[in-house]
Every structure is written in structure tokens, then in C-alpha cells.
């Protein structure tokens, strides 16, 4: 008898062998615990039959090797040229130490937003470095932890200035030499808020006609000028001054703070972050101290932990859009954390001396080019510049640009008779030779030695004086610093992150690899389209697959976060109504909808009407119908999340859509929970008119410690003409680049290609299984809220911890105790205060899910000890959690053992995760707001 037996095991089956966690045998065990005979039966019990899609997703799957071969084929269709286009995007050199240890390191790119600060001290410090860098270089004392891109940062600054300005004017001045894409996004944001835009040259500013003004420094065509007089005029009129600026330029130019600016914004892209055909990049915002509590986005601040040691955490208005809902001033609940970390490390790597040397080299290269063109008789402007000039070439504009392209260089078209040249960190003597050759200059250009910056505009103040920016001489030191910080954090490479509504699934290495290939990373977003054929092929195929998955007819890939997607979707609905001559301004939003929805509607100028929930968590259909009828012909939209944020598939979703359509409104289905729908339900077929998809949730883009993300919107055909326009001339642009953060779209495309249609559907089914398994295993120990009509949850479940409050045990105690077990806490107190929302995702193995269940059951036993009087709540391990190494080695005077405190049932023994700080005091941090790197004495004091 032959020992050879055939096997049907396919090691290249990415979906079932690599992405989906439980094996078929484990799934059978889990189904038994759930009480379902099969996965098919569980899905039938969970997802209403009336909304199930009839057709299967059927494209074939690629292996990892097949994917990388396909990606290489597509990458080769892009042409990497030397882009001297500028306009806010520049060639840069990513230090290999940062590329490998940050950008390509899952310890950094798989981390979640640092809402649990005890397990995020590393990335919080890296973001504090970023804030310090921005504050120092802009000359303003407070900076946030990044925004989406320069254009949206400028639009946020406009809204912030309107709230803070003492002027009663309704107009906002925009200097005409802002980058065009920034102007486009400002105009989009201003329109629904009733802000009148006045565009003109800086000399045209009439300060008492505006509540604020924004200037570009250096200007988009290269001009640098001292704005002190204009800013003083604005202040005299009670108005505010915003300066959009360039961090590298500020290494040699007088900083905005020295001119009296109130707010500075810009992009940190050229600090080591590849252009990536538009992103992702970390924008920045800084402001004077009096405005800090009005600043949008996240701010990392310094506080103390339970032992009085220094600890970092997110400060002030973090997540205020969830808390304040329609009263929020911004819907931004994300940052570009991974990219801000890279930019901050770029500053640490080079230090102030290195950055100044790079800035001087860039400037002198620009002067060399300008001098050579002058000497050849060309008309070059401006006289004072940093890295950008324009050359008057008359009717020869197209010929010069073609000659440059022939030599591998992209120039910028400026008007009808000029070309723009922006040199950057990657410019060298060879580039200059090729550039000048395109103008017919073949003589060697003498290297410039004198700056083209007026003495009065040269920077006088020091920057980056903190010791962290002076540790850059040896790469060994940098490498160890990056490792130390990552060791302080808990990311997906260590443990499950069971966050409801955030979908922390596997980000496979093969999906991540292509984004650092130069064929994808080195493209300028405004390069000629024929140089980006590979990108266009990838984006077109991803779009087609997303249309098939969702049942929509068209997509815009422009929104570069989920919040941007919500905003863009509502703007699309508004534009549709307006084109039909209808003035509709009411948006119905159920309590069970996603938290940012009301803020997005408010930003679009809509009036939010809240719809109640029924006791089982469903939308109260009677209340919804009543409020829709009252809105009548003013009903613009309803925003629902499906499955609901309560974690159930509501049987009434089609009725909600029908009622909305009967009153002439449009249905916005928030895509936050799309991971429960892919392959099973198409939102565009159950009544949705528009949805955004969180690609950083359902479609495998990693969260990166709080960004990057993408939030493209899908629409039915009647809305397609009203999707966001091109930021270089179209209407309704919401982001700076045409395809948002284009380079990370490749991750979602790779995910779809390797999973295949069948694999994507199986992933959804297993995500639902994993959540129901957790609900079933915990049901006897914890109340599970909002089970569906047939006793099933969707892809997440809500654990009710409110009953324990009467014994003094809070949801915070449980969340922090999970840290001792080596887990990130589930989503806390949202959508219901005092609860934990758990989403295990399909990527988690049964072993890891069982470890999580073991941890929660052990915590339940500790709660019982408190409830039955065996230990007081304030003496229990719950209240002292999380336990640090310092707790372990200090004198132990607690009524429970070191073993119980530090090595609870769910924790690893050998690979135990130790939080670097104890429980962080949030109130102390808000009372004593410090959001730049503290002096070394503070660290010394904390250690004593």
C-alpha cells in the first residue's frame, strides 16, 4: 500500500490559510458553543433573508506570490520622473532607518489610536516630538498631533478662526497665491457654512471686511514676504491671521509666530514621507496659546500616572465630535499618526543642524537655477524665494515642458506663459544639468553661495533645542530609541485589539510591501496622467470591485478619512437636491448611528433631528416616520449605520429607506460596519443612495496608530454627477489630491485580489461567528445588550458593565484590568455609556479569542469578590490596574497577591506585556496642559 495520500490543502489559499483566524475544525467547535449546526445556519439566523444579496462575489483569488507579480506588472506602468512641480508636494529622502523601523514595522503601523494611553506611551511620545517640532518651527506654542492634509487643515483653520474671531464680518480672505488645491477645499468647506470667500493679492487685503485671512508662505509661485504689517492690520480689526507654510523653509525663514500669526498650517510631507501620488501625509496645525482649546484634531499632552510618574495622553477635545455630536465644531476624529511619527523621527534623525543644512542646500540649488536662467536672459520671478521660481517662456511653454519631460523632469504649468520650478531635497547637480538643458543652457552653472532671501526674512530664533533632537549622530542610537518606544506600545503584532466599530484585522505583509516601491511612492499627484497608468489601472479595478461589493454605480476615491467620506457623501446629496431646485436641509440621524454623523451633517449646514431607539436598540420606526413626515420637503437625508452601532441587523432597514425616499430624501448608509456585509448584503440594493467605506477597517489598511485611513464614497447613478470634483479646478473638492491618500489604496486592492470574492464573503461570515462565539461564552457572566430578534449579534457585541457600578466597579476598571492580561480594551462607553463594544474580526484565532474570554471571565470573578464583600473596590486589582514592573518590585501592601495582580489568568507568562505607566490621570493633564516635549528636568523629577 502506498504511503502517498493526496491532499486538498492549499498553502497558497490566502483567505483561509493566512487571513481568516479559526480553522475549519475550530469553527465547528465555536458553532457548537454558539448553538448553530453550521455557519450557513448562523448566517441565516443573523442576517435578515429579505436583505441578502442573490449573487456571489466571484472573482478568483491570487496567491501572495501572484499578487506581488501582479503589483510589479502594474508598478512598471508608472513612470517615475523627477517632479519639480512643487505645489505642496516634494521629493524627499526617507532615511532607511525610518523606512524599515517605522513605516515597514507592524509595531508602528498596526497600532490603534492612543485612546488607552497606558498602552500607547511610545507612539504618544513620538507624536509629542512631532508637536514639538511643529511648534518650534512655526514659532507658535501649541500644535496638534496632525490633520489629514494641508488643504483640509487650512479649511479647519478657517472654521476655527470664525469661532474665535472678534470681528463680526462674514467674509474670509484667501490670498491668491495659496496652493490651488487648498483654495478649492476652503471654498467647499465655506459654502455650506455661509462664509463668503474674498480672493486677492496680499496687497488687496482690507482687514475690517473679514473675520480672518489665510496667506501662503512661501507662496505657491515662490514669493516670500514679511506678513507682519498685514497681520497687525487684521488684529486691529479684531480678525485673525492664518499662515499656510512649509516646515523645511522655516528652517531658514522667519517663522509665522515672529510675524504675529494666530494659526499656522501646512504639510510635513517633505520630512521623509514619500509623495505617494497624493498621500498619506501628515498635515499640521499650530496656534497661539489663547486659541489652544479651540483647536480641532488630537493633541498629545503630558500628565501623571497613579504613582505620580510622568505619562502622556490625548488631551482636551479628543473625540469631541462623538461627545458633542451635532454641536461639534469638526468631525475630524482621526489624524495621520503614522506619517506624523515618520516626520517627527525625520527631525530627530537630522536634528536642527541637519535640517538647516538640507534647507540651505535646497535653497542654494534654487538660486543656482535662477542665476543660470537670469544669465541666459530669461525673466525669472520672484526676487526673494526659498525653493520655487517661475520662468516666463511665452508661447514656448508647451515646448519647454515637453523638453523637460524628455529629460525626465516634470515642470509646473503656470498661466499661459510661465513654467514653475520647485527644487527639493532630492535635487542634485545632475538634475540641475538636465533642467537647464531643457531651456537650452548647456554651460555649467556655477553653484550659488549667497541666498536670495532678504536679511530681514532670515530666521533669527533657535528651534528643536530639546535633547531628543540632538541624539541623531549615530544610527545605533536612533534604532534603539525607535525600538524602546515601540516596546512601550501594544499593537496587533502583540495581541488582539477587540475594538467595536474599528475592525482591527490582519494587515498582511504582502499587502503592505508595494507602497514603499518607488514606482508607487515617488509619483507627484499632479504629474501628467500618462505617467501614472499603473495607479489608474489599480484604482479602476478597485473601484469596480467596490461597486460589485456594495451595489453602487460609482465611487469617488478622494476622501482621505471616514469623516471626510461622511462629509463628501452629504455634500453630494446636497448638490443633487440643489440641482433639482430643492432647498432641503434636515438630516435625520438615529441614536444608533455612528458618532461622527451629526458633526458631519452640521458641517454641511444641515439641521440635525435625532431619532429615538427602541428598547432592543433598533431605530424607533414610529418616531422615524413621524419626524420624516414633519420634515416633509425639507428632508435632505437620513444617516443610518448598518448593521447598527448597537451591533445588530435591523429587519426594518428597507422600511427606513422607503420612508425616506417617499419624502424625497436620500439615504446615507455609514460604512463603519461594512465588515458584517461584504458578500452578504449590498447597501446599494437595500435602499442606500450613498455610503462611505472605511478602507482602514473593512479593507485592511492598517490604522497606523490613528491614521492613515481612506473613506471613499459609493453612490447610485443619479448621484454620480455630484461626486467631489478635481481639487485642481473642479467643484466640491474635499481633499488636496484627486485620489486622496492614493498609495494606500493599493493595500485594499491587494486585499481584494488575494482574498478573492469567495474569501471576502467567508471573512464576513467568520467575523459574525467570532462575535457570536464571544457573546455566547460570556453571556452567563455579563449581560449582552441588543441581541437581534433571533438572539444573534452581528460582527460585534456590547457587554453591559453598568450593573457593576453599584459595587464601585467601573467600565474603566475593567478596561485597565484587560491591559494586565495583555489586551487592548474594547471600545468603551460607546454607543452606550458604561459598556464595552467588542469586535473580534475574522482574523483572530480561536486561541486568542479564548484567551480574551478567559481574561474577561477572570475579571468577572474579581468583580464578584468585590460584590460579595471579600475585597473593597478601591483595594482590588481592578482599581489598581494596570500593574507595572514598578508595582511588582516595590513593597507590596495590597490585599491580593503579586501573582494575581501582575499575572492574571489571561496573561502570557514569558511574553508578558508590561505597561510602562500606571493608570493615567486625565483630569490632571487637562488642568495642566503641556503639549510639547517637557525639559529634561521634568523627566528627572518624575523618576525621583
N, C-alpha and C positions, 0 to 999 in steps of 0.2 A: 504494500500500500504506500502510495506516495505521501511524503511529508508535506508536499506542496499543496496549500489550500488557497484559493483565490480570495481576495479581499475587495470589498467595495469602498473601503476607507480612502478618502481623497485628501491627502495632506495639503493640497493647494486650494481647498474649499475655504476661502477666507471667511465667509459669513459664519459658517457652522463650526469651523475649527479654530478661528482666531478671534472673531468679533463677539459672537454670542457666548456668554459665560457657561451656562449649565450644559452638561452633556445630555444626550437622549435618556440615558439611564437616570440621571439626576432629575430631569424634568418629570419622569414617571413618578419618582419619589415625592416631588413637590406637588404634583397633581393629586396624589393620594392625600397629602396633608390638606390641600385646598378642598377636596371633596368633589373632584371632577374626574370623569372617566378618561378624558382626552383633552388635548389642547384645543381641538376643534370645539368640543363641548363648552369649555371655559369661555372661549371667544363668543359662542352663541349666547351664553348666559350674561355676558358683559356688554357686548356691543349690540344695540337695537337692530333687529333684522331690517327694519324699514330704511335704515340709512347705509347699509352695507353696499359697497360697490360691487358691480356684477363682473367686471373684467379684472383679470390678474395683471400685475406688473410682470412683464415677461422678457425684458432684455437679459442677455446672458451675462454671467459674471466673469471677470478677469482674475487670474491669479496675481499675487504680488509681483512676480517677475513680469507677467504680461502687462500689468498696469505700468510699471516703470518703463517698459519698452514703448508702450503707447505714449506715455508722457514725454519720453525722449523724442519720439517722432513729431509730436506736436510742438515741443520746445524748439525744435530745429526750424520750424516755420516762422518763428520770431527772428527779427534781425536786430541784434544788439549794436546800436550806434553810439557814438559819443554825443549825448544830447546836451547842448548848451542853450536850451530853451529857457531855463530858469522858471520864473512864474511860481516860485514857491517849492519847486522840486529840483533836486541837485544830485549829481553823482557824489557818492561818499564811500569811504573805505570802512567796512565793518571789521574791526580788529578780530582776527581769528579766535582769540581767547574769548571774545564776547559771542561770536557766532556759535562756537562749539559749546561753551559753558552756560549760555543763556538761551539764545534763540533755538538751538537744537537740543536742549536739555529738558526732558519731561518734568524734572523737579520744578522748573520755572513755567513751562508752557501748559502743564495740566493742572496748575493750582486754580483755586476758585477765588472770587472776590474776598478780600480780608474782613468779612463781617464778623468772623470769630477771631479776634486779634491774637489770642493766646497761641494759636497755631499758624500765625502769619507774620511773625516778627521779622523774618528775613526779608520778605517782599515789601513789608511796610518800611523797613529801613532803606531798601533800595528806592522806594518811591519818595521817601523823605529826602534822600540825596537828590532826586530829580527836582523836587520842590525847591530845595536849597539852591541848586544850580540855576533854576529859572528866576528865583527871587534875586539872586546875586547879579545875574547878567542883565536883567531888566531894570534893576535898581528900585524894585518895589518889594515891600517886606513880606507879603503873603502870596503864595502860589498854590494852585490846586494840583491834584495828582494826575492831571491830563484830561483832555477832551478829545472829541472824535477826529477833527481835522481843523486846519486853520480857518476855513470858511465858516464852519458851524461855531467855532469858538468866537469869531467876530460877531456872528448873529446872536449868540448867547450874551456877549458883552453889551450889545445894543439893548437887549431886553433888560439886562441888569442895570444899565445906565438909566433907562427910562424909569425904573423903580426908585433909583437913588438920587436922580437929578432934582435940583430945587427949581429948575426952570419949568414954566407951565407950557412951553412950546410943544407942539405935537410932531415936529419935524426932526429928522436925523440927517446930519451932514456926512456924506461919503466922498472922500477925496477921489478924484477921477483916476489917480494913479494907484488905487488898490488893485490887487490881482483881479482879473475879470471874474474868475470863479467865486471869489469872495463877495464881490458885488452882487452876483446872481443869487447866492444863498441868502444874503442880507435882504434882498428885495422879496424873496419868497417868504422869509420869516416876518417881514414888516407888514405885508399886505393884510393878513387876517387880524392883525393887532391894531390896525388903523394908524400905523406910523407912516408919515409922509417922508419919502426919501428925497433929499436935495443933493444932487451930484454936481461937482465943480472942482476947479483947481483950488489948491490950498489958499491962494490969494483971494478967492471969491467968497471965503467964509464970512458970514455975518452972524456973529456969535449969539446975538439975542433972538435969533429966529429959530434956534434949535435947542433941544434938551441935551444933545451930545453930538460929538463928531468923531469920526474914525479916520486916521491917517495911516499911510503905509510908509515904513521907514526901515531900510531904503525903499523907495518907490518901485513899482513893477517895472519901470523903464530905467531904473538905476539911480534916480535922484536921491541925494541925501541933503537934508536941510535941517537947521535947528528950528524946532517947533515951539520953543519956549514962549514966544510972543503970542502965537495963536492959542496956546493953552491958557495963558494968562487972560486973554480976552474971553475965552469960554468960561473960565472960573468967575470972572467979573459979572458975567450974565447968569450965573447960577447953573451953568451947564458943565458937563463932564467931558474929558478927553480920553479917547481910546487910541492906542498906537499898536498897529499890527507890525511886527518887527521880526528880525532874523537873529537867532542866537549867535551864529558864527560872526556876523557883522558886529554884534555888540561886544565882541572880544577886543575890538579896536575903536568902535564908535561910541560917542557919548550916549549914555543909556537913557531910555524914556523917563525913568524916575527922576533923573537930574534935570529934565525939562519940565517937570511938574505933572506928568501924565498920571491919570487916575487908574487906568487899566491898561495892561499890555497883553496882547495875544500873538500867537504865531504857531509855527510847526517846529518840532525838534527833529524832523526827518534827516536833516543833513548831519546829525550827530550819530552817524553809524548805522542808520536804518535804511535798507535798500528802497529804491523808488517803487518797485513792485507794481508798475503800471497804475499807480494811484494810491497804494496803501497796502497794509495799515501803517499809520504813523501816529505818533502822539502829539496832539496839539497841546498848547499850554495857555494858561491864563494866570496873571498875577495882578495884584491891586494894592492900593494904599491901605493902611491898617483899618481906617474907619469903614471901609467897604467889605471887610472880610466876611461878615455874617450874611451878606447878600450874594456871595459868590456861588455859582452853580457847580455841580460836579462834586467830586470827592476831595476831601482834604485830610491828609495824614497828620495827626497831631501827637504830641508827647504827653504821656500821663504816667501813672504809677500802678503797680500791681498790689495784690493783697499784702505783700511783705514790704511795701514801700519802695521796691526797686523800680527803676525807670522802665516803662513799657510804652509801646506805640499802639495807636488805634485810629480808626476813622472818626473824624470829628464833625461836630455841628450838624449841618443839614443833610448828611448822608441818608439816602433813601427818602428824603423829604417828599418826593413825588408819590411814594406809596402812602405815607402818613397823612399828607395834606390833600391828596387826590386832586380834585378839580381846582383847589386853591393853590396848588403848587405853581411855582414860577418857571419851572423847567421840567421836562420829562426825562432828562438825562439821568439814567441810573447806572451808566457804565462809564468806563474810562478806556484808555488804550494802555493798560497797565504793563503788559509785556514790552511794548515799544518804549514806554516811558522808562522802564527798568534798563533797557538797552541804551537809551540816550543818556541816562544818568551814569551808567557804567562807562560810557564813552568819555564822559567828563572826568570820571575817576581815573580812567586809563591814561588819558593825556595830561590831566591836571591843567591849571591855569596857564602855565608856561607853554605847554604843548598846544593848547587851544589857540593861544595868541600867535604862536608860530604858524599854525595852519592858516589862521585868518590873515596874517601878514603875507604869507606865501600866495594865497588865493588873490588877495588884493593886488599884489605886485605883478602877478600874471595878467590880471585885467589891465593894469597900467601899461604893461609891455605891449599888449594887443592894441590898446588905444593909441599909444605913441606911434606904433608902426603904421597904423591906418592914417593917423594925422600926417605923418611924414610922407605918405603916399598921396596926400591931397584929399583924403576922404573927410566928410563932415561927420564928426563924432560928437555925441552928446550922452550924458551931461558932462559938465566940467568936473563936478565933485561926485564921486561914486564909490561903491565898495567893490562889487564883483560884476556889475551889469552895465553894459553900454548899448546904445543904438547907433547904427551907421546908416546915413542917408545914401541910398543906392538908386533912387529914382525908378525908371522903367526897367532897370536891371534887377529888380527884386527877385523875381522868379528864377532868373539865371544864376544869381549868386547863391540862392538857397539850393538849387539843383547842383551847382558846382561843389558846394559844401557836402551835400549828401553823397555825391560821387566820391568824396574823400572820407566818407564815414562819419560825417558830422551833421547833426540837426541844429538849425538855427530857428529863431522865432520870427514869424511874420509880424511886423508892426505897421499898422496902417497900410497904405498903398506903396510907400516909397522908402520904407526903412526895414532893416533887419535888427533883431536883438541878439546880443551875445551875453551869456552868463557863464563865467568860468566857475570852477568848483574845486573841491579837494583832489579830484582825480585828474585835473588838468596838469599836463607837464609840457616840457619843451617840444616833444613830438606832436602833441595836439596843437600847440601854437603854430608850428610849421605848417601843418595840414590846413589849419584855419586860414592863415594868411595867404596860403597858396590859392585858396578858393577866391580870394579877392585879387589875385594876380600879383601878389607880393612874394617874390622869391628870395629877396635878400634876407640874410639872417637878421632877426630883430634883436637889438641889444636888450639885455634884461634890465628892467626898471629897478631903480633903487630908492626913488623918492615917492611918497604917497600922493594920491590925488584926493586927499581928504583935507579940508581946511583945518588949520591948527585948533580952531575953536570947537571943532566937532570930534577931535580925538579924545578918547576916553581917558579920564584922569583917575577914576576910583579903582580900587582893587576889587577882585572878585575871587570866589572859590578859595577863601582863606581857611576854611575848615580843614582839619588834618586829613579827613577822608579823601580829599582831592590832592593829597601830596604823598600818596602811597603807590605811585604808578611806575617807579623806576624799574622794578623787577616784575616780570610776568608771574614768577612763582608766588609773589605776594598777592597779586590780583587774583590768581587762580584759587588760592586758599581763601581769600575774602569771599569770593563768589560761592565757594563750597560751604563756608561757615554759614552764610546767610541761607542757602538752600536747606541746610540741615536743620534750621530752626522752624521750617515750614512743614505742613502736611499737605501733600498734593496727591493726585491719583496714582503716582508711581509708588506711593506707600500704602494707600488704603482706599477703601470705598468712600465716596463722598455722596451721601444719600439725600441730596437736596431736592425737595419737591419744587417743581416748575423750572428747575435749572438743568436737568438732564446731563449729568456729568458722566458721559460714556467714554469708551475707549477712543483715543486719538491715535490711530495706528501709525507706526513709524513710516511705513511705505506711503501713507497719505501725506506725511509731512515733508518728505525728502525733496520733492521738486521745487518747493517755494524758495529754497536757497540756491537753486541753479541760476546762474547769471542770465540765462535766456528768459527767465521769468522775473528775476529780481531787479535787473538793471534797465528795464524799459521805463521811459518817461511817459506819464499818462497822456500828454499832448503830442507825442510823437506821431508821425504820419501813420494812418491806419494800415498801410501795406507792410509796415514793419512789425505789426502785432497780429499777423494772421493766425498764429498759434493760439494766442489768447482768445481771439474771436471765435475760433473753432471750439475751444473748450467751453467758453461761455454760452455759445449757441446750443451745444449738446446738453449742458447742464440745464439751461432754460427749458429745452424740450422735455427733458426727463422730469423736471419740476412741474411742468404743465400736465404731464401724464399723471403724476402722483397726486396733484391737487384738484384736477378737473377745471383749472383756469385756462384762459386762452392766451395770455401774455404775461410777461414778467418785466419788472424793472430791477436791475441788479445794483442800482445806485445807493440805496440806503445802507449806511455802514454801521448800523446797530439795530436792535429790535425796536428801540424807542424811535429811531429815525424812520423805521418801517411803518410804525403806527401813524406817525405824523404824515408821512408821504401818502399813506393809504387814505387818510381822511382828507388831505388836500386834493387827491384825485377825485374823491366823491364830491367835494365842494365844487371843483372845476366842472364836473359833469352837470350838477344842478344849475350852475351859473350859465352854462352853455344852453340850457333849456329855458333860460329866463326865469328860473325859480329861485326865490330867496329863502333857503331852508337853513336853519341854524340850531336846531335842537338835536342833541345826541342822547339817546337812552343808553344807560350803562348799568347792567345788573350788579349787585353787590358781589356776585360770584365771578365777575370779570377780572382780568389781570390788573395788577395795581397801577401800572403806568397809564392805563387807558384814559382815565379822567383828565390827567395832566395833558396828554396829547390833544384831547378834544378842546381843552381850554386854550392851548397854544394856537389852535386853528380858528379861534374866535367863536367856538360853539358854546351853547349853553348846555350844561350837563344836567340831566334829570336822572336820578338814581332809582333803579327798580329793585324792589324787595326780593328776598329769597324766601322760599317756602321752608318749613321746618326741616325737610330732608335735604336741603341745600340746593334744590332746583330753583330756576327762575320762577317767581310767582307769576303764573300766566295771566291771572286775572288783573293783577296790578300792572303788568306789562301792557296788556290790551287797553286798559283804561288810560294809561299815560301816553300810549301811541295815539289813541283817539283824541286826547286833549291836545297833543302836539299838532295833529292834523297836517295841513300843508306846510307847516314849519319843520316837520320831521325830516332831518337830513340823514341820520344814520342810527343804527344800533351797533354797539360794540359788545360782542359776546366772546367768551373763551370756551373752546370746545375740544375735548371734554372740559367741563367747567374747572375753575380753580379749586373747587371743592373735591375734585378727583373722581367725578362720575360722568357717565354718558347719560345725558338727559333725553328722555323719549320725546320731549316736546320741541326739539330744536327746529324741526320743519315748520311747526306752528308759529314759532317766534319769527322765523324768516318770512312766512306768508303774511303775518300781521304787518310786519314792517313794509313789505312790498305793496300791500293793499293801501297803505297810506303814502306811497310814493317815496319811501325811504330806501336806503341802501344798507346791506348787511355786511358789517366788518367782523370777520371771524379771526380773532387773535390766534396766531400760530404757536403760542408758547407751549401748547401741549400736543403739537403735531406728532410727537413720538408715539402717541397712542392711536394715530390714524393711518400712518403710511401703509398702503397696501390693503387697508380695510375700509376706509371711508375717505371720500374726496370732498373737501369742504365746498368746492365749486359746484358740486352736484346736489348738495343738501340745502342750498339756498344762499350760500355765500356769494357776495359780489367782489369782495377783496379780502385778502389775507396777507399778513407778513409771515415769513418763515424765519425763525431764529436758527440760522445755519450753525451757530455755535452751541446749539442744543441738539436738535434732531439730526443734523447733518455733519456732525463730527468735527467741526472746527473747535480746537481747544479754547478754553476760557482764558488762559494766559494770565491768571491772577486777577482777572477783572477786565478783560479785553485783550485781544481784538474780538469783534463779532461782526456779523453781517445780518441784515434784516430785509432782504429783497421782498418785493410785494408782487403777488399774483392777482390778476383781475379777470373778470369776464370781458367779453369782446366789446361791450358797449362802453366800458371804462378805459379801454386801451389807449384811445387818443389823448387821454388826460394824464397819462403817467408822467413822472418828473422829466423835465427837459434837460438838454445838454448844458452843463454849467458854463460852457464857453459860448453862450448865445441863445440857448433855449429858455423857455419859461418854466417855472416851478422846480428848479434845481434844489435838491435838499442836501447834497454833499459836494465836496470840492472836485471830485473826479467822476468821470462819466459812469464808471462801474464800481464806485466806492472803493473798498479795500480789495482790489481785483485779485491780488496774488493769493489771497486765502480762499477765493472761490475754487481754486484748484483742489483744495482739501476736500470740499464737499463733492466735487466732481469725481475725485478719486474714490471716495466712499461709495458713491452710487455705482461706479464702474466695478469695484471689487465685490460689493455685496450682490449686485445683480437684482433684478426685480423680485425674484423669489426670496432672496436673502433679506432684502429690506422688509418684506412682509413678515418673514419669520422673526426678524428683530422686534417688530411691533408686538407680535403675539407673545414673545418671551418677556418683553418688558411688562406686559399685562400679567403674565404668570408670576414673575418675580414679586410684583407689588401685592398680588393676591396671596402669595405664599407668606409674605411678611404679615399681612393683615390677619391671615388665619392663625399663624403661630403666636401672634401677640394678643389675639382677641380676648383670651381669658385674663390677661394681665392688665391690659389697657383698653379703655373704650376706643373704638374705631368710629370716627364720625363719617356721616354721609356715604354709607354703603348704597349702591344702586338699588333699583327696585327688586332685583333678583339676588341681592346680598353680595354683589361684587363691586370692587373698586376698579378704576381704570388703571393707569400706569403709575399711580401714586396713591398713598393713603394718608389720612390725617389721624394722628394719635392725640387723643384728648388728655392733657395733663392737668386740666383745671381742677378736677376733684381733689388733687393732692395739695392744693393751695391751703385748704383748711388745716392741714397739718404743718404748714410752714415750708413746704417743698415747692419750689417754683420751676417753671419751664427752663429758666436759666440754669438752675442747679442740675437738671437732667442733661442739658446740652453740654455743660462744662464737664460733667462726670463722664460723658462719652469720650472726651479728649483723653482721659486716663486709660480708656480702653483702646486708644489709637484710632479713633474715628472723628471725622468732621461731623458736627451736629447736623441733623436735618434742618430744613427751613423753619425758623422759629416765629411763632405768633403771627403767622400769615398763611392763609387769608383770615384765620380766626385767632384772636388773641389767646395766648395760653395753650397753644397746641404746637405739635411738631408735624410737618408735612414731609413724608418720606417718599423718595423716588429712587428705586434701586437701579434702574436702567437694565437693558438686556445684556450689558457687558459684564455684569458682576457674576462671579461663580457662586454655586450653591455654598461652597465652603466659606466664602467671605460673607455671604448673606447670613449664614448660620452663626458666624462669629458676631455679627451685628445683633442678631436676635438674642444670642447668649448674653451680650453686654446689656441689652435693654431689660432682659429678664432679671439679671443680677441687680440692676439699678432698681427694678420694681421691688425686689426683696429688701433693698436698703430703705426704700420708701415705706414698706411695711414695718420695718424696725422703728422708724420714726412714728408712724401712725399708731403703733401699739405700745409706744412709750419706752422702748428699750434704749433709745438714744434721742437726745434733743436734736431738732433740725439744725440748729446753729453749731452743733458739735459733731454732726455727721460727716462722713466723707463726701456727701453730696454738696454740702455748703463749702467745704474746703477745696473742692475740685476747681481747677485741675491741680494735681500734685506735681511738683517739680523735683529735680535731683536735690535741690537745696532743702526741700522739705524732708526728703529721705535721710539726709545725713545730719540734719540739725537735731537737737534734743527733741525727743518725741513725747509729748504730753497729752496725746489725744486718746479718747476712749475707744478707738478702734486700732487695729494693728497696722504696722507699716505695710505688711503684705496686702491687706485689704485695700488700704489707701492707694498704694502705688502699683500694685499688680492685680487689678480686679479680673474677673473671670474672662472677659473678652480680650484682654491684652496679650500681646506676644511677650514671651519671656526674654528670649535672646535679642530680638529685634524691637524691643520696646521703644515707642516714641515718647520722648520726654519733652513736654512743652518748656520753652526757655523762660517763661514768666508765669506767675500765678494769675488769678483772676484779675482782669484789668478794671480799674476804676474809671468808668466813662465820665461820670459827673465831674471828677477832678480835672480831667482833660479838657472838658468844655469850659470850666471856670477859669482855667489857666492855659489859654490856647497858645501853644508853641508849635509852629508848623514848618520850621527849618531845623537843620541839624543843631542840636544844643552844643555848647562849648564842651571841651573835654572835661572841665571841672565837674560838669553835671554827671558825666559817667562815673567819675571818681567818687563823687558824693553818693551816687546810687549804690556803689559797690561797698561802701563803708557800713 
